[in-house]
Amino acid sequence: MVEHGDVRVVHKGGSKINFREPALSTDSRFLLCASGESVKVFSTATEECLHALQGHTDLITGVLLRPSNHLQAYSCSLDGTVRLWDFTDGILIRWITALKWAKSNRVNIWCCFIYVWTVHLHVCACTELFQLVAVHLPQCGEQLVEAKELSAVLSNISSNPAASAFGREVRIFRCLEVYFFKKHKSYSFFLKKDNQKGGKNTFTCITCHPTEDCIASGHEDGKIRLWRNFNHRKEYTYSTLHWHHSAVSSLSGTNLLSGGVESVLVQWRYNQESQRDFLPRLGGAITHISVSPDGALFCTSHSDNKITIIQSCVKVSAVIQGLVKGDRIRTDLMIEPRSKALVLNGKPGHLQFYSLQRDKLLYNLDIVQQEYIHESGLEQFEVVMAAFDASGSWLATVEERKQKAPELELNLKLWAFDDQKQSFVLNTTISAPHEGRITALCFPHVSDGQTTMLVSTSRDGHFKAWQLAAPAHTEDEGPSWSCDFLGAYHSLVPECCCFSADSSLLAVGFQEVVTVWTPASWELLTTLSQPPGAVRDLCFGRLSCSKYLLGATTSRLLCCWNLLTCSLEWVTSMDVSLLLADPLSENMAAFCFEAGSTDLFVFKPGEPRPLFSHKALCSGRVTHAVFVPREVMLESCDEASQWLNCSHLYFLTQSMDLLTFITKAEEDKLTASSKQLVVSDDVAMTPFHLLLGKHRDQLENPQAESRLSVEPIRQPSSSAGINELLQMPAHVLPSASFLCSMFVQSLLISVNKPRSVKEEEMESEKEEEDSDGEMESRISRPEHMPSGESGCAAPALTKEEVRELRRLKKLDHSWMKGLLD
């Protein structure tokens, strides 16, 4: 058995961008947010991701701008390090390993705060209790820093980062415990858990006015309390504001901003709290609110993994949408064959198409086509199942309403891909396709665009084959789908179905019996027996293993049948929660649940030894995964990673984290590409270099441009200075007037250099032309004429005669001198 070795599980694509509060740059041009193991830098104008700051090896839990340098930012991670970045150039400046003690003591870092005055880093860490710790950052120029001065500030604080904030005199407020750093004192203020009307007074978030001594706290009952005069334990006062009907989830800003599940941003005027401004219909519930330092932009994070950028609470200027993850995913993870996009449940009643390569949402497809009403307890249609055919020409969806079987409403919809609209268009709607809930949906594996069949199974004891038929009437616009065959087996309930790789066989699992049918005639070919337990998942082998059929049962068994002998080939004991096959190889993946966590086994059905295994992959069950074909195949020779050569494997954890596997070679390649901006022998890899790269190549390889030059033109002797100049960030350079003269001098090339053959020939031709011109002028206009011919001009020479005179002039007449002597 091959262990995971150099294969690592990472967040790659589809990570949460609403996990922590984002940060806006001082000039409001950039937005920074934690996204898995990287920090993403977005443009607030174009919504595009400019940089992905990579270096952490675990989940990033906080991002904050550096107060002393507005072009730098800190990030902290569960890997126990804090890193300093130049986010405009995407360069890692320094990383602090002061938090190794966190790893050894099983402490999780979830947030960081920066001091302007004392240059301290404050990190909340978690064992059984949460604690606020101050870390002194040494002032040195080294990239790797180990900070050793640690001091505890507060103990037993809230695990919610929104429950801590800084005031203008560097004070931390946790719930209503006010800590004064200069005095090293703390005052505590308490509220009863429940007020007289039954409302909940529990603190949910807190913020401080940046210039005034005022604290705003949000509560579960939707109220906001403004605390003043808290310098004295017994003389404090507070006033109450109320608009939200449920818990306040975030507070921020000089003019107080608040948000909650209503998805409405409320702006309260300071000292004029009765005047409020509203920005409604922002999407999902608001989880975080950030304000740029100049106050020009606000941004709100939402529960649907979205960040909205707002101009002064007036209008939405940009929306950065991540992969939408609700409370649960009802559909499988699918790959749309045309765009290679990941498809799954998105907004209520929609399917989302998400590009894993670009890490960007492409579009949402409205399946239900009804307005969604945000009201708890209201039963509405939701998409529970979807499937694509092999060519991406057809999409089948199932939507249902009401969970109780007698009142269940079902719709089966078939969507055709429109080449002009580049999207799917509804073709057929089938109301009540089955009398019970649909359990499986699959297309045959036909890649030539001739898909004409769809199979669905249901708890009503039947499976149906739907056929694409020509229009019955001439007025119909095109073909539609209708039921072609109804199958059953001894009144048993079918739970799953799948087609073979060549679509010549259909396997349907009827509880403890697996039936094999031929779609050409709908003849039952055989039944396959297996040990007791209902079959809940079926999967055919691929390529050389196409003769095998595998099934997972509820009795914690994985069975493999040989279709040539119609017998059980092998069986092993494991609780398989998900079984799937790689479409480009013989490999199969089985996610197994054991002792509260999920294990992964990758194997070939015809080989007894697994290719790869990973114990305790994640906590909970994995019920959604997909193989994503690679654009360029890997050429890995490592036995532990060969199964990743053809496809990526993505899976969704129980906590809605989208994870995948990455090899050491891929990780090294990404690390090398991220260092291209700072590591170069000649010139920094900057946009300026890319523009002048062609000219630089011509200087280094002059023979490619011209074979006549004697030697290549040498670069200026001060190219090292130019290299250093181009690599340095703009904000740390001296003024342009100081650098201008030195920079121009370094570009000058000495004139004392050998001339090329081409230059010498051009100069010789020019001299000859000047000499010939002088000769022609003398011949055509003689200076002295005989006295008897003063009235007649000498006859002009033709061009041939002038050319002959030139030739005679160039001849060597020295031999005549020898004859005369």
LINNOR-V612832 format. One record per residue. SS is DSSP state (H for helix, E for strand, L for the rest). PSI is psi as a letter, one per 30 degrees, with the letter a starting at -180 (none if undefined). D_FIRST is the distance of its C-alpha to the first C-alpha in whole Angstrom. Layout:
# LINNOR-V612832
<<SS PSI D_FIRST> <SS PSI D_FIRST>>
This chain:
# LINNOR-V612832
<<L k 0> <L j 4> <L l 6> <L f 10> <L c 11> <L g 15> <L k 14> <E k 17> <E k 19> <E l 22> <L j 26> <L j 27> <L k 29> <L g 31> <L l 31> <L k 34> <L f 37> <L g 39> <L e 37> <L l 39> <L k 43> <L l 43> <E k 46> <E k 49> <L l 50> <L e 53> <L g 55> <L g 53> <L f 51> <E l 48> <E k 45> <E k 42> <E k 40> <E k 36> <E j 34> <L b 30> <L g 29> <E l 32> <E k 36> <E k 38> <E j 41> <E l 43> <E k 47> <L f 49> <L e 51> <L f 49> <L g 46> <L k 44> <E j 41> <E e 42> <E l 39> <E j 36> <E j 36> <E k 32> <L e 31> <L l 30> <L g 26> <L l 27> <L k 29> <E k 33> <E f 35> <E k 39> <E k 41> <E k 44> <E k 47> <L k 48> <L e 52> <L f 53> <L j 52> <L f 51> <L g 49> <E l 46> <E l 44> <E l 42> <E k 38> <E l 36> <E l 33> <L f 30> <L f 29> <L g 32> <L l 34> <E k 37> <E k 38> <E k 41> <E k 41> <E j 44> <L f 43> <L e 46> <L f 44> <L h 40> <E k 40> <E k 39> <E e 41> <E k 40> <E k 37> <E k 38> <L g 36> <L f 38> <L g 36> <H e 33> <H f 34> <H e 33> <H e 30> <H f 30> <L g 32> <L h 30> <L k 33> <E k 33> <E k 35> <E f 37> <E l 40> <E k 42> <E k 46> <E k 48> <L k 51> <L e 54> <L e 56> <L g 54> <L h 51> <E l 48> <E k 45> <E k 45> <E k 41> <E k 41> <E l 38> <E j 36> <L c 35> <L e 37> <L l 40> <E k 41> <E k 43> <E k 44> <E k 44> <E k 46> <E k 44> <E k 47> <L j 46> <L k 47> <L j 49> <L l 48> <L g 47> <L l 43> <L e 40> <E j 38> <E k 40> <L j 39> <L k 42> <L f 43> <L j 46> <E k 44> <E k 47> <E k 46> <E e 49> <E l 48> <E l 46> <E h 45> <E l 45> <L k 44> <L f 41> <L k 42> <H f 43> <H f 46> <H g 48> <E k 48> <E l 51> <E k 53> <L a 57> <L f 59> <L h 60> <L i 56> <E k 55> <E k 52> <E j 53> <E j 50> <L c 52> <L h 55> <E j 55> <E j 56> <E k 56> <E j 58> <L e 56> <L e 60> <L f 61> <L h 58> <E l 59> <E k 57> <E k 59> <E k 58> <L k 59> <L l 58> <L l 59> <L k 59> <L e 55> <E k 58> <L a 61> <L f 64> <L g 63> <L g 60> <L l 58> <E k 55> <L g 56> <L k 52> <E k 51> <E f 49> <E l 50> <E k 52> <E l 54> <E k 56> <L k 59> <L f 59> <L f 63> <L l 64> <L i 64> <L k 62> <E k 59> <E k 58> <E k 55> <E l 54> <E l 53> <L f 52> <L g 55> <L g 56> <E l 58> <E k 58> <E k 60> <E j 62> <E k 62> <E l 65> <L h 67> <L g 64> <L f 65> <L k 67> <L e 65> <L f 68> <L g 69> <L l 66> <E l 67> <E k 65> <E l 66> <E k 64> <E k 63> <E k 61> <L e 60> <L k 57> <L f 56> <L a 53> <L k 51> <E k 52> <E f 48> <E k 49> <E k 52> <E l 53> <L l 56> <L e 60> <L j 61> <L k 59> <E k 56> <E l 54> <E l 52> <E a 50> <L f 49> <L f 52> <L h 51> <L k 54> <E k 55> <E k 58> <E k 60> <E k 62> <E k 65> <L k 65> <L g 69> <E h 69> <E f 67> <E f 69> <E k 68> <E k 64> <E k 63> <E k 60> <E j 58> <L l 56> <L h 53> <L f 51> <L b 48> <L l 45> <L k 46> <E k 47> <E e 45> <E l 46> <E k 49> <E l 50> <E k 53> <L l 53> <L e 55> <L f 58> <L g 58> <L e 58> <E k 55> <E l 53> <E k 49> <E k 48> <E k 44> <E l 44> <L f 41> <L g 40> <L h 39> <E k 42> <E k 44> <E k 48> <E k 50> <E k 54> <E j 57> <L h 59> <L g 58> <L e 60> <E l 58> <E k 54> <E f 54> <E l 50> <E k 47> <E j 43> <E k 41> <L a 37> <L k 35> <L k 37> <L j 35> <L a 37> <L e 36> <L l 34> <L j 32> <L e 34> <L l 32> <L l 29> <L k 28> <E l 29> <E k 30> <L k 33> <L f 33> <L e 36> <L f 36> <L g 32> <L k 33> <E k 31> <E k 33> <E a 33> <E k 36> <L b 38> <L l 42> <L k 43> <L g 43> <E l 42> <E k 39> <E k 38> <E j 37> <E k 35> <E j 34> <L f 31> <L e 32> <L f 35> <L h 34> <E k 37> <E k 38> <E e 40> <E l 42> <E k 42> <E j 43> <E j 45> <L e 44> <L e 47> <L h 50> <L k 51> <L k 52> <L k 50> <L j 52> <L i 50> <L k 51> <L k 49> <L f 49> <L k 50> <L k 48> <L l 48> <L k 46> <E l 42> <E k 40> <E f 37> <E k 35> <E l 35> <E k 34> <E k 35> <L l 35> <L f 33> <L f 36> <L g 37> <L f 41> <E k 40> <E k 39> <E k 39> <E l 40> <E k 40> <E k 42> <E l 43> <E k 46> <L k 46> <L f 44> <L k 46> <H e 45> <H f 49> <H g 50> <L k 47> <E k 48> <E k 45> <E k 46> <E k 44> <E k 44> <E k 44> <E k 44> <E k 45> <E k 44> <E j 47> <L e 47> <L e 50> <L f 49> <L h 46> <E l 45> <E k 44> <E k 47> <E k 48> <E e 49> <E k 49> <E k 49> <E j 48> <E k 50> <L i 48> <L f 46> <L l 45> <L f 46> <L l 43> <L k 40> <E k 38> <E f 35> <E l 33> <E k 34> <E k 33> <E l 35> <L l 34> <L i 32> <L j 35> <L g 35> <L g 39> <L g 40> <L h 42> <L k 40> <L g 42> <E k 40> <E k 39> <E k 37> <E k 38> <E l 37> <E l 39> <L f 39> <L g 42> <L g 41> <L l 41> <E k 39> <E k 41> <E k 41> <E k 43> <E k 45> <E j 46> <E l 50> <L l 53> <L k 56> <L f 58> <L l 61> <L f 62> <L f 63> <L k 59> <L e 57> <L a 54> <L l 52> <E l 50> <E k 48> <E l 48> <E k 47> <E f 47> <E k 45> <E j 44> <E l 42> <L l 41> <L j 40> <L h 41> <L g 42> <L l 38> <L k 37> <E k 35> <E f 32> <E l 30> <E l 30> <E l 29> <E l 30> <L l 28> <L e 28> <L g 31> <L g 33> <L f 34> <L k 32> <E k 32> <E k 30> <E k 32> <E j 30> <E i 33> <L c 32> <L g 30> <E k 31> <E k 30> <E k 33> <E k 33> <E l 36> <E j 37> <L f 39> <L e 41> <L f 43> <L h 41> <E k 41> <E j 38> <E e 36> <E l 34> <E k 33> <E k 29> <L l 29> <L l 26> <L l 26> <L k 28> <L k 28> <L k 29> <E k 27> <E f 26> <E k 24> <E k 24> <E k 23> <E k 23> <L l 21> <L l 22> <H b 23> <H f 22> <H g 20> <L f 23> <L f 24> <E k 21> <E k 22> <E k 20> <E k 22> <E k 21> <E l 23> <L f 25> <L g 24> <L h 21> <E k 19> <E j 17> <E k 19> <E k 19> <E k 22> <E j 23> <L f 27> <L e 28> <L f 28> <L h 28> <E l 26> <E j 23> <E e 20> <E l 17> <E k 17> <E l 15> <E j 16> <L k 16> <L i 18> <E j 18> <E f 21> <E k 20> <E k 19> <E l 20> <E k 19> <L k 20> <L f 23> <L g 23> <L a 19> <L f 17> <E k 15> <E k 15> <E k 14> <E j 14> <E k 16> <E k 16> <E k 18> <E k 18> <L h 20> <L f 22> <E l 19> <E k 17> <E l 13> <E k 12> <E k 9> <E k 10> <E l 10> <E k 13> <L f 15> <L g 15> <L k 12> <L f 10> <L k 6> <L k 6> <L e 7> <E k 7> <E k 7> <E j 10> <E k 12> <E h 15> <E e 16> <E l 20> <E k 22> <L a 23> <L k 22> <L j 22> <L f 24> <E k 24> <E l 22> <E k 23> <E k 22> <E j 24> <E k 25> <L k 25> <L e 29> <L k 27> <L k 24> <L l 22> <L i 21> <L k 18> <L f 17> <L k 14> <L e 11> <L f 10> <L g 13> <H f 14> <H f 14> <H g 16> <L e 19> <L e 21> <E l 21> <E l 21> <E j 19> <E k 22> <E l 22> <E k 25> <L l 24> <L f 27> <L g 29> <L h 29> <L k 27> <E j 26> <E l 23> <E l 21> <E k 18> <E k 19> <L l 18> <H e 19> <H e 21> <H e 23> <H e 24> <H e 25> <H e 27> <H e 29> <H e 30> <H e 31> <H e 33> <H f 34> <L g 36> <L f 38> <L f 41> <L f 41> <L j 40> <L k 42> <L f 44> <L d 47> <L k 48> <L k 46> <L i 44> <L l 46> <H e 48> <H e 51> <H e 49> <H e 47> <H e 51> <H g 52> <H e 49> <H e 51> <H e 54> <H e 52> <H e 50> <H e 54> <H e 55> <H f 52> <L i 52> <H f 56> <H f 56> <H f 54> <H e 57> <L k 60> <L f 60> <L f 64> <L k 63> <L e 63> <L l 60> <L l 58> <L k 60> <L k 58> <L l 57> <L k 59> <L f 59> <L h 58> <H f 55> <H e 53> <H e 55> <H e 54> <H e 51> <H e 51> <H e 53> <H f 51> <H f 48> <L k 50> <L k 50> <H e 53> <H f 54> <H g 54> <L l 56> <L l 60> <L l 62> <H e 63> <H e 66> <H e 65> <H f 62> <H e 64> <H e 66> <H e 64> <H e 61> <H e 64> <H e 65> <H f 62> <H f 62> <L k 65> <L k 65> <L k 67> <L f 70> <L i 70> <L l 68> <L k 68> <L k 69> <L l 67> <H e 69> <H e 69> <H e 71> <H e 74> <H e 74> <H e 75> <H e 77> <H e 79> <H e 80> <H e 81> <H e 84> <H e 85> <H e 85> <H e 87> <H e 89> <H e 90> <H e 91> <H e 93> <H e 95> <H e 95> <H e 97> <H e 99> <H e 100> <H f 101> <L i 103> <L k 105> <L e 106> <L k 110> <L l 112> <L l 115> <H e 118> <H f 119> <H h 116> <L f 116> <L f 116> <L k 113> <L k 110> <L k 108> <L k 106> <L k 102> <L k 99> <L l 97> <H e 93> <H e 93> <H e 96> <H e 94> <H e 91> <H e 93> <H e 94> <H e 91> <H e 90> <H e 93> <H e 93> <H f 89> <L l 91> <L j 91> <L g 95> <H f 95> <H f 96> <H e 100> <H e 101> <H e 100> <H e 103> <H e 105> <L none 105>>
